[in-house]
């Protein structure tokens, strides 16, 4: 598999929800081919790799997201 094929597989992967183990494998593949995930990294929890996220609220250009599985809370800055 070359970098172009890996990039297409990653883009296709994030169109649906998947199990944490599959997310971990795709992230590892992206790192091995040096492909940046960009906004796709916000679709899963950074601790347990679960795709079950919910928005807690938006305040002062900060978006708070909580993982439904592990309870981890992440804050992301909203771009203008």
HELIX and SHEET records of a PDB file:
HELIX    1   1 UNK A    3  UNK A   13  1                                  11    
HELIX    2   2 UNK A   20  UNK A   32  1                                  13    
HELIX    3   3 UNK A   38  UNK A   43  5                                   6    
SHEET    1   A 3 UNK A  53  UNK A  59  0                                        
SHEET    2   A 3 UNK A  62  UNK A  67 -1                                        
SHEET    3   A 3 UNK A  73  UNK A  77 -1                                        
END                                                                             
